[in-house]
Amino acid sequence: MDSVVLIPSLNPDGHLPAVVQGCLREGMGDIVVVDDGSGPSYAQVFQQVEALGAVVVRHDVNRGKGAALKTGLRAALERFPALSGVVTADADGQHLPQDIRRVAQALAGPDHPFVLGIRDFSGGNVPWRSRMGNRITSFFVRLGTGLDCPDTQTGLRGLPRALFQLLLDLPGERYEYETNMLTEVTQARYPIQMIPIQTVYEDNNRGSHFRTVVDSARIYQRPLKYAASSLAGCGVDLLLFALLAPRLGILAATALARCVSGYVNFKLNQRWSFQVRKRTWSQFWKYALLWVCAMLASGGLVILLRPLPLPLTLIKALVDGVLFVVNYWVQRRLIFREVTGSPAERG
């Protein structure tokens, strides 16, 4: 196998040398380890893996897992220019050496797919926060891309060389990078292969450096920005209505406020929520059509569901909640989706 094993590491314990030794036993001798600013206290561990034959690249300060993966990709290309791909693995022993080898073998297949090592979260050894965090991320990835992936947060991945330029250009410096990776690879329509791997969690996953609030906000930043832009549009709508209604009347004020707030929401989604680089008039007209359809659907569904034994306000809230999710999916996949070319064209 002419693929390289890439292991990003922060403040490693005894698992890191064991992971390197396991890869060597499985016949994977080309290994790059990234010290993501661990500091002098951990120098001995990295010296130990260097003595085993791994290439160690260092960050002076902690820059995040995404930055470490990018640094490792560049180092792998420089040190092993003939490589066909990279297999990423975690340093905490969650990925067994035989599973790392299986991902490398899948990566070496005829299509050189993007490979994901998929864990089973149904077991009792899976920490609650890991189980729930993965389910939420899987929902948003499926909503935004259509990819049905039961383990979106897996760190065991096979990255074919054809995707290197795309992955090096990809935004994200910390844990959100891996979610961005799934989104962009799916959007590029690159073949994806998922293979089952062992689910290993030791000591309730206390070795993880994942910060629940901060890193979750980074991972879910796109839907959170979408929600914030929707709230901003709602605020503009209410403010304009309050200012215009005494002068123009209810109907005129409602129509004008709704049009202005819709345009504000469109620009926020285009420039901030989805951050499209190429902005076109077609995006505006598609958004306008969606806006009209959503408004009609909201009113029509409320009328249709009015006979239910529920307060009318609750019915309206439920309908608009469903439409909120549908609107996000349509905007992410059909309106603000950028056609960026194939990985070969990128490289």
Buried (B, 14 or more C-beta within 10 A) or exposed (E): BEBBBBBBBBBBBEBBBBBBBBBBEBEBEBBBBBBBBBEEEBEEBBEBBEEBEBBBBEBEEBBBBBBBBBBBBBBBBEEBEEBBBBBBBBBBBBBBBEBBBBBBBBBBEEEBBBBBBBBEBEEEEBBEBBEEBBEBBBEBBBBBBEBEBBBBBBBBBBBBBBBBBBBBEBEBBBBBBBBBBBBBBBBBEBEBBBBEBEBBBEEEBEBBBBEEEEBBEBBBBBBBBBBBBBEBBEEBBEEBBEEBBEEBEEEEBBEBBBBBBBBBBBBBBBEBBBEBEEEEEEBBEBBBEBBEBBEEBBEEBBEEBEEEEEEEEEBBEBBBEEBEEBBBBBBBBEBBBEEBEEBEEBE
